[in-house]
Amino acid sequence: MPIQFSQLKVGDNAVIDECRVSSDTSTSSSQVQRLMMLGLIPGTRFTVVRVAPLGDPIEIKLRGFSLSLRREEALGLWVSLS
């Protein structure tokens, strides 16, 4: 069952299910396109490496590199734990 990216914890391994445009989360199509250009496409596996003390940004490791995302940027990402 897919969950929002923001629900993940440090050490979680997950797979991207969907990059979704949503008025509920104010995620625009340009934000979704940017995430996909960064390599966050459906089927991509990643691990949550660390979360900043105030919860933002979140560092993930995917495809051999680290990427930091703001929670707001990742609102359109839906993932499954693996």
MMTF fields as JSON, N, C-alpha, C and O atoms, coordinates in Angstrom:
{
  "mmtfVersion": "1.0.0",
  "mmtfProducer": "UNKNOWN",
  "numBonds": 327,
  "numAtoms": 328,
  "numGroups": 82,
  "numChains": 1,
  "numModels": 1,
  "chainsPerModel": [1],
  "groupsPerChain": [82],
  "chainIdList": ["A"],
  "bondAtomList": [4, 2, 8, 6, 12, 10, 16, 14, 20, 18, 24, 22, 28, 26, 32, 30, 36, 34, 40, 38, 44, 42, 48, 46, 52, 50, 56, 54, 60, 58, 64, 62, 68, 66, 72, 70, 76, 74, 80, 78, 84, 82, 88, 86, 92, 90, 96, 94, 100, 98, 104, 102, 108, 106, 112, 110, 116, 114, 120, 118, 124, 122, 128, 126, 132, 130, 136, 134, 140, 138, 144, 142, 148, 146, 152, 150, 156, 154, 160, 158, 164, 162, 168, 166, 172, 170, 176, 174, 180, 178, 184, 182, 188, 186, 192, 190, 196, 194, 200, 198, 204, 202, 208, 206, 212, 210, 216, 214, 220, 218, 224, 222, 228, 226, 232, 230, 236, 234, 240, 238, 244, 242, 248, 246, 252, 250, 256, 254, 260, 258, 264, 262, 268, 266, 272, 270, 276, 274, 280, 278, 284, 282, 288, 286, 292, 290, 296, 294, 300, 298, 304, 302, 308, 306, 312, 310, 316, 314, 320, 318, 324, 322],
  "bondOrderList": [1, 1, 1, 1, 1, 1, 1, 1, 1, 1, 1, 1, 1, 1, 1, 1, 1, 1, 1, 1, 1, 1, 1, 1, 1, 1, 1, 1, 1, 1, 1, 1, 1, 1, 1, 1, 1, 1, 1, 1, 1, 1, 1, 1, 1, 1, 1, 1, 1, 1, 1, 1, 1, 1, 1, 1, 1, 1, 1, 1, 1, 1, 1, 1, 1, 1, 1, 1, 1, 1, 1, 1, 1, 1, 1, 1, 1, 1, 1, 1, 1],
  "groupList": [{"groupName": "MET", "atomNameList": ["N", "CA", "C", "O"], "elementList": ["N", "C", "C", "O"], "formalChargeList": [0, 0, 0, 0], "bondAtomList": [1, 0, 2, 1, 3, 2], "bondOrderList": [1, 1, 2], "singleLetterCode": "M", "chemCompType": "L-PEPTIDE LINKING"}, {"groupName": "PRO", "atomNameList": ["N", "CA", "C", "O"], "elementList": ["N", "C", "C", "O"], "formalChargeList": [0, 0, 0, 0], "bondAtomList": [1, 0, 2, 1, 3, 2], "bondOrderList": [1, 1, 2], "singleLetterCode": "P", "chemCompType": "L-PEPTIDE LINKING"}, {"groupName": "ILE", "atomNameList": ["N", "CA", "C", "O"], "elementList": ["N", "C", "C", "O"], "formalChargeList": [0, 0, 0, 0], "bondAtomList": [1, 0, 2, 1, 3, 2], "bondOrderList": [1, 1, 2], "singleLetterCode": "I", "chemCompType": "L-PEPTIDE LINKING"}, {"groupName": "GLN", "atomNameList": ["N", "CA", "C", "O"], "elementList": ["N", "C", "C", "O"], "formalChargeList": [0, 0, 0, 0], "bondAtomList": [1, 0, 2, 1, 3, 2], "bondOrderList": [1, 1, 2], "singleLetterCode": "Q", "chemCompType": "L-PEPTIDE LINKING"}, {"groupName": "PHE", "atomNameList": ["N", "CA", "C", "O"], "elementList": ["N", "C", "C", "O"], "formalChargeList": [0, 0, 0, 0], "bondAtomList": [1, 0, 2, 1, 3, 2], "bondOrderList": [1, 1, 2], "singleLetterCode": "F", "chemCompType": "L-PEPTIDE LINKING"}, {"groupName": "SER", "atomNameList": ["N", "CA", "C", "O"], "elementList": ["N", "C", "C", "O"], "formalChargeList": [0, 0, 0, 0], "bondAtomList": [1, 0, 2, 1, 3, 2], "bondOrderList": [1, 1, 2], "singleLetterCode": "S", "chemCompType": "L-PEPTIDE LINKING"}, {"groupName": "LEU", "atomNameList": ["N", "CA", "C", "O"], "elementList": ["N", "C", "C", "O"], "formalChargeList": [0, 0, 0, 0], "bondAtomList": [1, 0, 2, 1, 3, 2], "bondOrderList": [1, 1, 2], "singleLetterCode": "L", "chemCompType": "L-PEPTIDE LINKING"}, {"groupName": "LYS", "atomNameList": ["N", "CA", "C", "O"], "elementList": ["N", "C", "C", "O"], "formalChargeList": [0, 0, 0, 0], "bondAtomList": [1, 0, 2, 1, 3, 2], "bondOrderList": [1, 1, 2], "singleLetterCode": "K", "chemCompType": "L-PEPTIDE LINKING"}, {"groupName": "VAL", "atomNameList": ["N", "CA", "C", "O"], "elementList": ["N", "C", "C", "O"], "formalChargeList": [0, 0, 0, 0], "bondAtomList": [1, 0, 2, 1, 3, 2], "bondOrderList": [1, 1, 2], "singleLetterCode": "V", "chemCompType": "L-PEPTIDE LINKING"}, {"groupName": "GLY", "atomNameList": ["N", "CA", "C", "O"], "elementList": ["N", "C", "C", "O"], "formalChargeList": [0, 0, 0, 0], "bondAtomList": [1, 0, 2, 1, 3, 2], "bondOrderList": [1, 1, 2], "singleLetterCode": "G", "chemCompType": "PEPTIDE LINKING"}, {"groupName": "ASP", "atomNameList": ["N", "CA", "C", "O"], "elementList": ["N", "C", "C", "O"], "formalChargeList": [0, 0, 0, 0], "bondAtomList": [1, 0, 2, 1, 3, 2], "bondOrderList": [1, 1, 2], "singleLetterCode": "D", "chemCompType": "L-PEPTIDE LINKING"}, {"groupName": "ASN", "atomNameList": ["N", "CA", "C", "O"], "elementList": ["N", "C", "C", "O"], "formalChargeList": [0, 0, 0, 0], "bondAtomList": [1, 0, 2, 1, 3, 2], "bondOrderList": [1, 1, 2], "singleLetterCode": "N", "chemCompType": "L-PEPTIDE LINKING"}, {"groupName": "ALA", "atomNameList": ["N", "CA", "C", "O"], "elementList": ["N", "C", "C", "O"], "formalChargeList": [0, 0, 0, 0], "bondAtomList": [1, 0, 2, 1, 3, 2], "bondOrderList": [1, 1, 2], "singleLetterCode": "A", "chemCompType": "L-PEPTIDE LINKING"}, {"groupName": "GLU", "atomNameList": ["N", "CA", "C", "O"], "elementList": ["N", "C", "C", "O"], "formalChargeList": [0, 0, 0, 0], "bondAtomList": [1, 0, 2, 1, 3, 2], "bondOrderList": [1, 1, 2], "singleLetterCode": "E", "chemCompType": "L-PEPTIDE LINKING"}, {"groupName": "CYS", "atomNameList": ["N", "CA", "C", "O"], "elementList": ["N", "C", "C", "O"], "formalChargeList": [0, 0, 0, 0], "bondAtomList": [1, 0, 2, 1, 3, 2], "bondOrderList": [1, 1, 2], "singleLetterCode": "C", "chemCompType": "L-PEPTIDE LINKING"}, {"groupName": "ARG", "atomNameList": ["N", "CA", "C", "O"], "elementList": ["N", "C", "C", "O"], "formalChargeList": [0, 0, 0, 0], "bondAtomList": [1, 0, 2, 1, 3, 2], "bondOrderList": [1, 1, 2], "singleLetterCode": "R", "chemCompType": "L-PEPTIDE LINKING"}, {"groupName": "THR", "atomNameList": ["N", "CA", "C", "O"], "elementList": ["N", "C", "C", "O"], "formalChargeList": [0, 0, 0, 0], "bondAtomList": [1, 0, 2, 1, 3, 2], "bondOrderList": [1, 1, 2], "singleLetterCode": "T", "chemCompType": "L-PEPTIDE LINKING"}, {"groupName": "TRP", "atomNameList": ["N", "CA", "C", "O"], "elementList": ["N", "C", "C", "O"], "formalChargeList": [0, 0, 0, 0], "bondAtomList": [1, 0, 2, 1, 3, 2], "bondOrderList": [1, 1, 2], "singleLetterCode": "W", "chemCompType": "L-PEPTIDE LINKING"}],
  "groupTypeList": [0, 1, 2, 3, 4, 5, 3, 6, 7, 8, 9, 10, 11, 12, 8, 2, 10, 13, 14, 15, 8, 5, 5, 10, 16, 5, 16, 5, 5, 5, 3, 8, 3, 15, 6, 0, 0, 6, 9, 6, 2, 1, 9, 16, 15, 4, 16, 8, 8, 15, 8, 12, 1, 6, 9, 10, 1, 2, 13, 2, 7, 6, 15, 9, 4, 5, 6, 5, 6, 15, 15, 13, 13, 12, 6, 9, 6, 17, 8, 5, 6, 5],
  "groupIdList": [1, 2, 3, 4, 5, 6, 7, 8, 9, 10, 11, 12, 13, 14, 15, 16, 17, 18, 19, 20, 21, 22, 23, 24, 25, 26, 27, 28, 29, 30, 31, 32, 33, 34, 35, 36, 37, 38, 39, 40, 41, 42, 43, 44, 45, 46, 47, 48, 49, 50, 51, 52, 53, 54, 55, 56, 57, 58, 59, 60, 61, 62, 63, 64, 65, 66, 67, 68, 69, 70, 71, 72, 73, 74, 75, 76, 77, 78, 79, 80, 81, 82],
  "secStructList": [7, 7, 3, 3, 4, 4, 4, 7, 7, 6, 6, 7, 3, 3, 3, 3, 3, 3, 3, 7, 7, 5, 6, 6, 6, 6, 5, 7, 2, 2, 2, 2, 2, 2, 2, 2, 2, 6, 6, 7, 7, 6, 6, 7, 3, 3, 3, 3, 3, 3, 3, 7, 6, 6, 1, 7, 1, 3, 3, 3, 3, 3, 6, 6, 3, 3, 3, 3, 3, 7, 6, 6, 4, 4, 4, 4, 3, 3, 3, 3, 3, 7],
  "xCoordList": [0.846, 0.0, 0.895, 1.736, 0.721, 1.555, 1.314, 0.193, 2.401, 2.34, 3.061, 3.815, 2.832, 3.539, 4.986, 5.295, 5.862, 7.289, 7.55, 8.445, 6.784, 7.007, 6.802, 7.197, 6.199, 5.958, 7.138, 7.117, 8.163, 9.316, 10.203, 10.229, 10.933, 11.868, 13.278, 13.463, 14.266, 15.661, 15.822, 15.333, 16.511, 16.751, 15.728, 15.956, 14.598, 13.578, 14.085, 14.712, 13.804, 14.057, 12.707, 11.735, 12.65, 11.369, 11.553, 12.666, 10.427, 10.378, 9.366, 8.275, 9.727, 8.799, 7.663, 7.906, 6.432, 5.258, 4.727, 4.363, 4.69, 4.031, 4.526, 4.794, 4.641, 4.873, 3.569, 3.198, 2.876, 1.5, 1.353, 1.85, 0.668, 0.284, -0.979, -1.914, -1.014, -2.163, -2.439, -1.538, -3.696, -4.074, -4.146, -3.996, -4.375, -4.421, -3.083, -3.039, -1.994, -0.66, 0.06, 1.238, -0.642, -0.085, 1.171, 2.101, 1.184, 2.281, 1.948, 0.925, 2.798, 2.547, 3.203, 4.051, 2.801, 3.391, 4.869, 5.646, 5.276, 6.701, 7.515, 8.659, 6.938, 7.63, 7.78, 8.836, 6.738, 6.791, 7.82, 8.586, 7.842, 8.815, 10.242, 11.123, 10.471, 11.802, 12.224, 13.361, 11.316, 11.624, 12.004, 12.936, 11.287, 11.577, 12.921, 13.638, 13.264, 14.567, 15.705, 16.82, 15.431, 16.431, 16.575, 17.417, 15.765, 15.86, 14.799, 14.832, 13.858, 12.806, 11.62, 10.582, 11.799, 10.769, 10.211, 10.88, 8.988, 8.411, 9.355, 9.953, 9.464, 10.329, 11.704, 12.444, 12.059, 13.369, 13.404, 12.522, 14.427, 14.625, 15.555, 16.497, 15.282, 16.128, 16.062, 15.197, 16.998, 17.058, 17.08, 17.769, 16.324, 16.367, 17.612, 17.726, 18.55, 19.832, 19.754, 20.165, 19.233, 19.127, 18.09, 17.747, 17.603, 16.636, 17.218, 17.698, 17.18, 17.705, 16.944, 15.807, 17.565, 16.949, 15.518, 14.697, 15.222, 13.866, 12.985, 11.884, 13.48, 12.689, 12.803, 12.121, 13.648, 13.756, 15.155, 15.58, 15.899, 15.581, 15.788, 16.218, 15.458, 15.617, 16.64, 16.527, 17.645, 18.655, 18.331, 18.089, 18.333, 18.116, 19.291, 20.016, 19.465, 20.519, 19.83, 19.055, 20.124, 19.555, 20.545, 21.281, 20.564, 21.406, 22.854, 23.49, 23.374, 24.774, 25.09, 26.264, 24.077, 24.345, 23.359, 22.31, 23.719, 22.862, 22.113, 22.637, 20.887, 20.033, 19.286, 18.732, 19.271, 18.519, 17.291, 17.372, 16.155, 14.886, 14.206, 14.259, 13.568, 12.709, 11.397, 10.948, 10.794, 9.514, 8.492, 7.754, 8.457, 7.497, 7.709, 6.749, 8.975, 9.287, 8.772, 8.384, 8.771, 8.461, 6.996, 6.649, 6.143, 4.74, 4.037, 3.065, 4.507, 3.879, 4.391, 3.93, 5.345, 5.92, 5.153, 4.961, 4.722, 4.072, 4.961, 5.414, 5.214, 6.199, 5.637, 4.631, 6.317, 6.025, 7.289, 8.38, 7.159, 8.31, 8.754, 7.935, 10.083, 10.585, 11.428, 11.932],
  "yCoordList": [-1.177, 0.0, 1.246, 1.4, 2.127, 3.33, 4.293, 4.455, 4.918, 5.959, 7.19, 7.102, 8.331, 9.539, 9.479, 8.926, 10.05, 10.109, 10.655, 10.173, 11.648, 12.31, 11.382, 11.732, 10.214, 9.273, 8.337, 7.557, 8.41, 7.527, 7.95, 9.117, 6.972, 7.22, 6.85, 6.152, 7.32, 6.988, 5.469, 4.767, 4.98, 3.552, 2.83, 1.69, 3.476, 2.839, 2.674, 3.573, 1.515, 1.254, 1.305, 0.714, 2.012, 2.18, 2.198, 2.304, 2.091, 2.143, 3.214, 3.274, 4.058, 5.083, 4.392, 3.616, 4.669, 4.146, 5.157, 4.807, 6.427, 7.428, 8.826, 9.139, 9.653, 11.088, 11.744, 11.71, 12.337, 12.768, 14.287, 14.888, 14.895, 16.301, 16.338, 15.578, 17.222, 17.247, 18.65, 19.345, 19.058, 20.36, 20.286, 21.302, 19.079, 18.9, 19.241, 19.786, 18.922, 19.147, 20.293, 20.543, 20.98, 22.087, 21.667, 22.456, 20.421, 19.918, 20.215, 19.757, 20.972, 21.35, 20.364, 19.564, 20.432, 19.545, 19.851, 18.949, 21.111, 21.441, 20.834, 20.431, 20.763, 20.124, 18.627, 18.055, 17.994, 16.564, 16.309, 15.348, 17.16, 17.008, 17.13, 16.377, 18.068, 18.244, 16.994, 16.54, 16.437, 15.216, 14.083, 13.326, 13.976, 12.916, 13.151, 12.195, 14.406, 14.716, 14.388, 14.101, 14.428, 14.074, 12.557, 12.091, 11.796, 10.34, 9.668, 8.451, 10.441, 9.878, 9.469, 10.13, 8.368, 7.865, 6.562, 5.891, 6.196, 4.952, 3.767, 3.594, 2.956, 1.785, 2.011, 1.054, 3.271, 3.586, 3.214, 3.6, 2.463, 2.071, 3.074, 3.572, 3.366, 4.293, 3.979, 3.231, 4.567, 4.425, 5.812, 6.705, 5.995, 7.254, 7.209, 6.354, 8.133, 8.142, 8.96, 8.499, 10.163, 11.011, 12.095, 12.453, 12.605, 13.697, 14.79, 14.516, 16.022, 17.151, 17.28, 16.819, 17.905, 17.998, 18.546, 18.109, 19.484, 20.034, 19.328, 19.787, 18.205, 17.407, 17.786, 17.207, 18.74, 19.225, 19.744, 20.618, 19.298, 18.36, 16.907, 16.6, 16.031, 14.589, 14.12, 14.431, 13.366, 12.838, 11.391, 10.572, 11.09, 9.719, 9.279, 10.106, 7.981, 7.407, 6.574, 5.667, 6.897, 6.162, 6.11, 7.067, 4.998, 4.835, 5.27, 5.791, 5.059, 5.354, 6.792, 7.147, 7.639, 9.012, 9.43, 8.812, 10.489, 11.032, 12.24, 13.006, 12.4, 13.497, 14.01, 13.224, 15.323, 15.931, 16.622, 17.378, 16.349, 16.924, 17.623, 17.158, 18.742, 19.371, 18.598, 18.077, 18.527, 17.815, 18.362, 17.601, 19.674, 20.304, 19.84, 19.636, 19.675, 19.216, 17.801, 17.458, 16.997, 15.575, 15.229, 14.05, 16.221, 15.937, 15.117, 14.422, 15.186, 14.433, 13.014, 12.276, 12.619, 11.272, 10.281, 10.501, 9.193, 8.094, 6.88, 6.571, 6.19, 5.11, 3.876, 3.942, 2.754, 1.517, 1.091, 1.186, 0.623, 0.104, -1.199, -2.008, -1.389, -2.636, -3.411, -4.484],
  "zCoordList": [0.0, 0.0, 0.0, 0.886, -0.979, -1.057, 0.113, 0.596, 0.543, 1.57, 1.036, 0.066, 1.665, 1.253, 1.709, 2.764, 0.908, 1.19, 2.592, 3.286, 3.01, 4.301, 5.496, 6.608, 5.301, 6.397, 6.649, 7.601, 5.807, 5.958, 7.123, 7.514, 7.672, 8.772, 8.333, 7.336, 9.081, 8.792, 8.773, 9.659, 7.753, 7.605, 6.749, 6.344, 6.466, 5.629, 4.201, 3.642, 3.624, 2.206, 1.513, 1.984, 0.395, -0.285, -1.793, -2.307, -2.482, -3.943, -4.324, -3.757, -5.284, -5.772, -6.518, -7.442, -6.122, -6.823, -7.828, -8.95, -7.403, -8.232, -7.89, -6.73, -8.912, -8.743, -9.157, -10.33, -8.209, -8.411, -8.285, -7.333, -9.247, -9.154, -8.311, -8.559, -7.311, -6.414, -5.914, -5.445, -6.02, -5.467, -3.944, -3.265, -3.403, -1.946, -1.305, -0.202, -1.993, -1.44, -2.142, -1.884, -3.02, -3.816, -4.585, -4.751, -5.047, -5.869, -7.321, -7.831, -7.985, -9.372, -10.331, -9.936, -11.584, -12.588, -12.779, -13.092, -12.597, -12.731, -11.587, -11.794, -10.381, -9.26, -9.508, -9.236, -10.019, -10.322, -11.414, -11.334, -12.43, -13.511, -12.976, -13.389, -12.067, -11.476, -10.707, -10.838, -9.908, -9.157, -10.102, -9.833, -11.194, -12.153, -12.844, -13.14, -13.1, -13.698, -12.735, -13.169, -11.432, -10.424, -10.265, -9.497, -10.981, -10.925, -10.082, -9.899, -9.565, -8.718, -9.581, -9.597, -10.296, -11.193, -10.632, -9.846, -11.029, -10.521, -10.728, -11.79, -9.667, -9.693, -9.091, -8.861, -8.832, -8.262, -6.783, -6.016, -6.394, -4.991, -4.32, -4.937, -3.048, -2.3, -0.817, -0.358, -0.073, 1.381, 2.001, 1.509, 3.087, 3.827, 4.705, 5.583, 4.467, 5.169, 6.444, 7.508, 6.343, 7.54, 7.327, 6.2, 8.449, 8.451, 9.329, 10.429, 8.853, 9.624, 10.946, 11.053, 11.952, 13.284, 13.3, 14.106, 12.428, 12.397, 11.363, 11.058, 10.826, 9.903, 8.439, 7.594, 8.134, 6.763, 6.518, 7.274, 5.548, 4.482, 4.901, 6.013, 3.951, 4.116, 3.093, 1.907, 3.554, 2.634, 2.302, 3.189, 1.0, 0.552, -0.312, -0.864, -0.419, -1.268, -2.337, -2.034, -3.595, -4.709, -5.849, -6.089, -6.547, -7.733, -7.517, -8.433, -6.315, -6.037, -5.679, -5.581, -5.479, -5.055, -3.974, -3.79, -3.269, -2.212, -2.744, -3.554, -2.282, -2.708, -1.487, -0.718, -1.307, -0.211, -0.776, -1.744, -0.156, -0.588, 0.571, 1.71, 0.272, 1.271, 1.304, 0.283, 2.471, 2.598, 1.601, 0.975, 1.463, 0.551, -0.894, -1.637, -1.279, -2.64, -2.882, -3.999, -1.848, -1.996, -1.732, -1.665, -1.584, -1.269, -2.347, -2.051, -3.582, -4.662, -4.807, -5.677, -3.96, -4.064, -3.192, -1.996, -3.811, -3.104, -3.253, -4.355, -2.158, -2.133, -1.425, -0.718, -1.636, -0.896, -0.182, -0.744, 1.045, 1.776, 1.133, 0.698, 1.081, 0.481, 1.464, 1.132]
}
